[in-house]
Amino acid sequence: MSVQETKITLRKIEFPACAKEALSRISQLICRRGPSLSQMDLALDLMAEFVFCEIDKRGNKLSPLNPIKELQLLDVLFEYFNGNIKEVFKNTVFLSLFSGTTATLRSRILSKLISIAIGVPSKSVLISASALMQQVGDSSMNYNKLAEAIVKDYFVLIPNATQRLSGLPDCAPQFVANFLTAVGEIYYNDKKGDVQFPPRSLLETVVLWVTANSKLCIAAQQNPSALPSGTIVMESTTSIAGLFKWCILAPIYKQDCELYAKLHLGLLNNILDIPQGYQPKAINHVHLAVPIRYIYKYAASLVRKKDEAEKNRYLLEDANLQLSLDRYAQAVQVALSVNCVYGNVGELLNQVSQLPQNKLWSIVIAANQPNK
Amino acid sequence: MVSQQTRFRNTTQQDVLSDLKVFVDGVTKQVKCNPLDLTKTALSILKSLPAARDAVLSYFCSVFDKASENYVCAIEVIFSTEVSTGTIPPLSEYDEAIISEIHSVLCSFVTENAEAWAPIISTWSLELLGEISTKYAGRAHISTGLNETLQLWMNCRATRTLIDITTQCLSCLIHSDTEACINALLDTSVKHSPNFDWVVAHVGSCFPNTVITRVLSCGLKDFCQNKSYEQGCNSPKLKSVVGILGHLASSHCSDIGTALLHLFNSSLIVDTAQDNDAIRLQKKATIPFLLHLSNLSSTLLSTICTNIYHTIPLEVILQLYNFIDDWCKYFGSSEALEDLLVSLILKCEKGASQIINLLLDCIFLEDVSSTDEVQNQIIKMNARDVLGTKSKHNIEIEMCINSSIAEFVLQEIDFSIRNNLSEHHGILNSLMNEIDDIHVMLLNPKTVKSQTAAKIIIFIGHNNPAILIKSAKFLFQNARTDHHLALLVRILSDELIDKALQPYHNKGGYFAAVLDQIFNEYLQELAVLNDNEDDFSQMWYNLLILLRWEKSNKVQMLRSQIITRALQQNLITFTAIFAKSQLDNKTLHTFTEILEILNIPTYNNGHSYSPPLQVVINFTIGIVNYFFVCCEERDEIIRLKGYNCTVEILKRLCAHSNIARILALRELVEIALFSNCNVLFGAHIKRQTPHEYNDKLLLKQNKKLSKTIPLTKHSSVYNGGIIGAGKRKSISFHSLAVDNIANNTTHLIRTIKACCLGPPDSEKETEVLQDNIIQVSLLLVQYISPDVMYNGLPWPEEEFSKVTIERDLFIRRLFSSTPLLWELMSLVAVHRPALCYCSVIIRALTATLMHQWSSMGDQSKSMNTDSYKSLMETTVKVIEVMSLGQLLPPPLSGIRDAISYFNSFEIVAILRDCIWSYMRDHIPSPALFTTDSNGLHWRDPTIARPPEIYTNTLRIIMQRNIKTVGHLYAQMFINIPKDE
């Protein structure tokens, strides 16, 4: 069937149905070994015209779908991804629908799709989504937006999220792991101006998830997604460093919720459950070093305009700072002890040795001197 | 456990998924389904799948839309079928149930989690309201007025619910993030104006403070996006801001004012440490923004301009200096900014006076510092600032230092008035309402201010004579300097003032109206006995100054004699004040001078003016009063001036009107004799006896002595004093200096004479007319004689005087207590034959003298007693008067010289046999006198020589006393002039 014929056929079908039909045509086109360039092009055209209705038959841009139609489309997509298709094919279609040049355009639909999948919940959609997240990378804007949309949907707008989502890690551990990595990045981050703090319900849920599933943080690394052949597989980042950052920075931002302590414990348990023997890959030293900068800033503000001789005393007496440093030292020590930190550990130790004075840290640094 | 959980999850999964399916199918009409059920499904999806909220809400849109449509259609049916009964169409059950379901769920979202849901829901509900309003605009509307629209939609369940939801969202966010809600409000308003206005009005009045503040800040943010003025003008968001504020202005004017002021003030605080770029930009744009808002909405302009003087004191203007360049850049040029400001000022409906004042202050600021070049430059810039600040201005253009915005404004007004344009009535209305402030400006010592105020009043007065009059009145009453009065003249005579306007023209011009009001108010205040504490003397003095100016003929603008005409128009009230009120002396002098200058009645110069009778009467009474005031005046010069004025005025008045003469004479005589003024002329006043004795009647005293009153001589109390109170106090003499008394008397006589003069411009101008002096004598009789009978000219038998003894004594006492009477008698006597009419008085005096002399008996030896002296003195005076009046011809007239040498028996004999008898037989009447060629009355002594029968007694007595009266005897009886 030629390109034109396909399109003409599809144009005869009304909206939600044509999207459904187009999806099956798309999967036929790309879920094969080595699809040709023209097939890929056709698949992309079909997506734009029949699935997302971004362009009309002459290629002119159309305004975005109205909410109802959008919902119909979501329904179709949902049905498709829950259908009886091989996981690798689903992931292939999913990736081509929501990544690439049109990713930004479609991110709204993507986040809604995932949001609905969480709400339902739908394991197969979430698995595809986690594959996408992993491939796109945890630092991309879309990825953060997606996480923010989900946080808003389930942890801001809905009151009883913790209870509803308690089972999610059982259903889709990879997705939850990637989601945690993303939220770990969003909060306690001053790159976009003011530091933001996670909503309480999110924090509760995270604590629940982490304490109940000791392998959750490395779930994504443990269960690599089924990707189409020829794809360069991206190693996923674990959420450990990001969530540790929350626990470490919480005291100095005066977030004295007891949940942080629980989270800290849960994370430590997670690290201890990381299987040993492999090349360490769970935690990058760069990620682990992120809190240093914030602690410096805080310590500096603490002793500003203070007498030189008095400075040390202020730093030692500040309970928040010391709690923060203690947690940091514990996290690093445990991570080093199970040998799950990769990258330049010496560099990390070098950096932390510049931190304000702390008893635990001096022990940790002393214990891990490379020459020892 | 695991399986349980899985099962649970599966059921949830099933529910959510099937709900979603049902919803999608239902909404897209693929499956027929009950709308209530569908709504419930939608709500449950909303609760479980927040991602679907857009779709759910958009479905609710259609629900509300449908409900609204039903409502509108129902209304239309009602209108088309029957006369409006005001009934609200019933809502279909479904609609009702669905809407209340949605309402309760959405509200619960908002209340439970306001921060998350309120922005979403409020945005949605506002958008929906906008769409509904636009969609059904023009349908089922009785009128398109805001209130009617509000009424219509508030009766609709669907829209009322939406409004309720919206306000709930806003009230939840009132303390945190209203920005989002208000932004949505603005955006919607932009999109759906004007149909959306009712929503804004409603929401705005629920949260006036928040809405106003937020709307302003949103507007400012939007405004900052525009780089230039033209761009800013066309921003739809700004228009919507103006629209919303316009709605709210009606009921929340003060809130808006506060918000604007706050915005303005915060823009002045430049805090480089804390402000980031965006805020700094906003601060810079604030004032152009405010200016622009005012340009778009007159309501806002009014709000801004109200009390601007306090908003932008001069210190603030100095601060504004920093912003000027930015503004000029923004508006393109300083001229553009100026133009805008001028047009704003012209439009403003409130606070115009403050604006003008502020402008003028700035000018003054510049004046002060004009010596210092650098300073000057700064101030100039500041002045421009001022302008910037909401229409304050006084921009000085660099090139022409002296032309200020104020000048522009005034020129504009001038132009529009001259061309009868109606466009600038804003500022004029404002100024009219604030006329009191303008009035204060009029009196400002700074010439620029007062002249500007005068100019403004001229502008207003062009169309509004009432205000012109009010202002002129104010100025006139409060003028303290010549400069003020010059302003008044300028206002009244300006070419812009239509002097021919009726009815003012016929009533003597505007100033006449001013005086009319002032005089009447003054009289009213007097009537209320308000002891007016206000000092009016300056006002009267002002009048005098104006009149002097006019009469000096040096003031071109007064050539039309507006002052004189105005006064003539109001003479009745003016003279009434003069006559009736208790003015202080200074004011009276002023009054008199005014009246003197007025020259009433006027005959010359073609401006002849004959005053009405009332004026004459008031004037006469007033001037007579004034005469007596003058008598009390201590300052010699003023007193003499006053006397002269009085004489001049009375001359004119009496010549003009007989009534005036009669009145003047009567008043003069009466007051001089009987009022408290009589002391001025030497009257003896009784010392005020203590009150308690006033009640002690002689009869009662007599009763005290005995129960019956034995009418025997010795047991009765004569009024020689009250037993127990000591001897009766002798009459105390007034301490007034003899000189003064003489002086006063002289002037009184002179004044009386002045009243009696002949008409001016005739040969008798300086002559006392006989008829007039007769009036005086008749008056004397009237006042002096207590009886109305027996006042005739003839003298009866001497015996008869026993009948009239009481009256005679009364008259006699009057003469002794009021020495002035002698002077008056002399006056009358001199102008023969007027004394004839006083016959009764002389008769009474003579009678008493006879009685007294006969009762004196041998006491004549004690010639040095006071009573003897005064008796002799009186006797001499009486005879002297009679001689002067030629009632006694020689030799009888010589008695006065001889009498002091006789003893009392002889005196009695002379009085009885010579004088009384002669008078009895020669009735003193004008018939005794002949008129000579000059009109003088004269009794020729040679012809009128009395027969001997009347002189024998005298001669014998004189012969008996020849050793002492020899020289007189020769004169009286021997060297008699013979008729040739």
Interface residues (C-beta under 8 A of the other chain):
Chain A: P16 N66 P67 I68 E70 L71 Q72 L74 D75 S111 K112 L113 S115 I116 G119 V120 P121 S122 A149 K152 D153 Y154 V156 L157 I158 P159 G167 D170 C171
Chain B: Q5 R9 T12 Q13 V16 L17 L20 K21 F23 V24 V27 T28 K47 S48 L49 P50 A51 A52 R53 D54 A55 V56 L57 S58 Y59 E112 N113 E115 A116 W117 I120
